[in-house]
């Protein structure tokens, strides 16, 4: 389900990322070369929970049909780490788990969402699905200062999901999208980049959100949880909480849709 990649060549640090992902060329078990972004556990803002959040959120987003870059598990050998020219970065990798989170590069022609971008009619359904995904998973990292949203023509693509879930820390408000008023803050641009643009749009099809969430099967969620490497087991309890939360969203999807429609009307 998740490709395992071996890091081959360090290309540099990604521009603008809070956690400074590494740009890397890697190879999979079939010999396919691919460009990817790598996040190690040694980054203090990430840790094992951040990596696990990234992996689980990307798998759930894919299950929902959202435009997400392919998630990967990347092996970093001591020999490869030794080739990193920057002393401080090399030290971070040496202190990290040998298995890092990776995501396949989106390809050419994409740009980061900016102030001039709008939700055109051909972006409307995707934008609403992205907003709902963030609202339902507690993702607080798609804001005006850091949109984590790529644009190419009418297409959108979402990136960076280490701040999804985190259910034990997000208490004000807690992540409970089935409760009245729980999502009201997301219509502020400093809380979600798409909230103010979606609010008041009478053409939004909220009913279309229901089936993808309602159809998430327990077996599928178990498969996702099993994909998280045993080496990241320090985050196991947090992942159990996250899976339980997704099941609650699924089982209470009608309540969640009432709240998201109330928020955006």
N, C-alpha and C positions, 0 to 999 in steps of 0.2 A: 504493500500500500504506500509506504514511504520509501523513496530511493535513498540508499546510503552512498555517499560520495566521499572520495578521498581528495583532500586538498593537494593541489599540485604546484600552483604558482600564486604568489602574493602580488597583487596589482596596485595596492594602495588603499587608503581609507576613503569611505564614501563621504561625500561633501554634505555637511549639514545635519547628519544624524546625531541625536543626543548621545547614543551609545557608541558612536563611531564604528559602524560595521566595517568589516574588511571586505574589499573587493578581491575575489579569488577566482582562479580557474581550477575546476575539479574534474574528476573522471568517475563515472559510475561503473558498476560491475560488468556492463556490456562494452565498456571502452568508449562510451560517448563523452566527449568533452563539453563542458558547459560553464558559462560565466554565472557567478552566484555572489550573494552577499552572506557573510558569515558573522554570527554573533557568538562569542565565547562566554562561558559561565563566569569567568573571572572579572567581567565588567561589574562594578559594584551595584549599578542600577538594574542589572539583569538577574544574575544568580540562576539557580536551577528552576525556580518558579517562573521567572521571566521567560526562559527558554521553553518551558513546558506550556506556558500560556500561549506563546507564539505558535507552537506546533499544534496544540489542540484547537485554537481559534482558527488557524488556517484550514484544518481538516473540516471543521464544522462549516466554515464559510464555503468551502468547496462543495460540501454536501447540499448546501442551500442554493447552489448555483451562482454564488457571488464571484465576481472577477478578482481572484486572488492569485498571486504568484505561487508557483509550486513549492511547497515546503520540503525541506531536505534535512537529513542528518549527515553532518560532515565530520569525517575522521581527520584529526590533526596528529600526524606522527611526530615524535621528537626530532627526527631528521628534518622534516619540513619546517617545524617551528624554529629550528636553528638557522634557517635561511632568512628569517625576518630581519631586515637591516636596522630597524628602530629598537633600541635597547629596552625602552619602557613598554612598548607593545609586545616585544618578545617575552618580557617578564610576565605580562598579563596572561599570555597564552600558556606559558609554562606552569602557571598556577591554576589554569583552567582544567575542566574535565576534557579528556581527549576527544569526546564527542560534543560538537557544537551544533547550534541550530543554523540552518542555511535556507535561503530562498533563491530560487532561480531568477536571474535577471529578466526584466519585463521585455527587453529587446529595444529596438531603436524607435525614435519618433515620439516618445513619451516625455511629458513635462509635468512638473509639480503644479497642482491646483494653485491658482493665484486669485487675487482680488477681482480681476477682470472676468473670471470664468462664471458662467451661469448654468442653471439647470434648464437646458433646452428640452423640448418635448421628447426627443429621442434619448435623453438621459434620465427622464423623470422616474421611470420604474426602477432603474438601477440605483439611482440616488436614494429613493425611498427604502429600498431593500438594504442599502448600506447603513442608512440612518437607523433602521429597525435593528439590524445586527449589532451596532454599537450600543444602542439603548438596551437591548436585551442581555448583552454580555458585560455591560458596565465598562465599555471601552472609553476611557477619558482622554484619548490621545489622537483625536482628529479635530483639532481646533484651528482657529485662524493663524496662530503662530506656528503651528506644526500640523498641517492638514493630512499628511500621510495618505494622500490621494493623488494618483497619477491620471493624466488626461491625454488622450490622443484622438482628435476629431470628436466623434460622438461617444467614444468609449471611455470608461472609467476603470481604474484598477486600484485596489486597496493594498496597503503595505503596513508593516510594523504593528504587531498586536500583543506586545509583551505586557501592556497594561489592561488587557481584557481580564475579566474575572477579578481576582484579588478581593474576594468577597469578605474576608475577615477584616480588611483594612478600610473598605469603602462603606462607612456607616452614616455619613451626612451628605446626601441621602444614601441609604443602603441600596444595594442593587435589588430592587423588587418592582419590576416594570408592570406587574399585575395590580399594583396599588394605585389608587386615585391620587394624582398630583405628583407621582414619583418621577416623571420625566419632564416636568415643566421647565427645569433649568436648561434643557438641551436646545431651546429655541434662541439662546444667546450665542453669538458668534464665538465668544471666548470659551464656550462649552462644547459646541459642535459646529463645524464649518458649514454643514448642510441645513441645520435647523432653521435659521432665519430665512433661507431661500425656499424651503419647502412650506413654511408656515403660510397658511391662507391660500395655498394652491388648490383650487376646487377640482382639478383633474386627477388628483391622487387616487389610486386604486388600492385602498387598504385591504380589501378582501383578497387580493392576489398574494398577500404576505402569509395567509393562513396555511395553505397546503404544504409549502416547503417546511415550515416549522412543525406542523402537526404530524408530518410523515417521518420525522427523525426516529429511527427505531432503536430500542435498547441494545440490540445486538450490534448495531452500527457504532453506537457510542462506546460499547465495550471494546470493539476493534480499535477505535481511536485511542482509548486509554492504554490498550496493550502496545500501541506503537511508541509510547513514550519510553525512552531507554531506561533500563534498570539503573544505569549510571546516574540518572537524574532523580533517584528515588527520594531524595530529600524533599521533593515537591509532591510526593504521592498523596498526602492528605489534602493539599490544596487542589489537586486534580480530582480527587473524589468529590470535594465540595463543588467544583466547577461542573462536573458531570451531573451531579444531583440538581444543580441550578438549571442546567439546560433542560433536564427532564421536567422541572417545574414550569419553565417557560412553555415547553411543548404542551404540557397537560393543562396549563391555564392560558393558552394562546388567545382565547377569545377575550379574556380580561386584559391581556397585554395589548390587544388590538384596540380595545375600547380606550385605553389610556393613551396609546400613540395617536389615535385619531383625535382625541380630545386635545392633546398637546399641539397638534399641527393645524387644527381648524381655526 
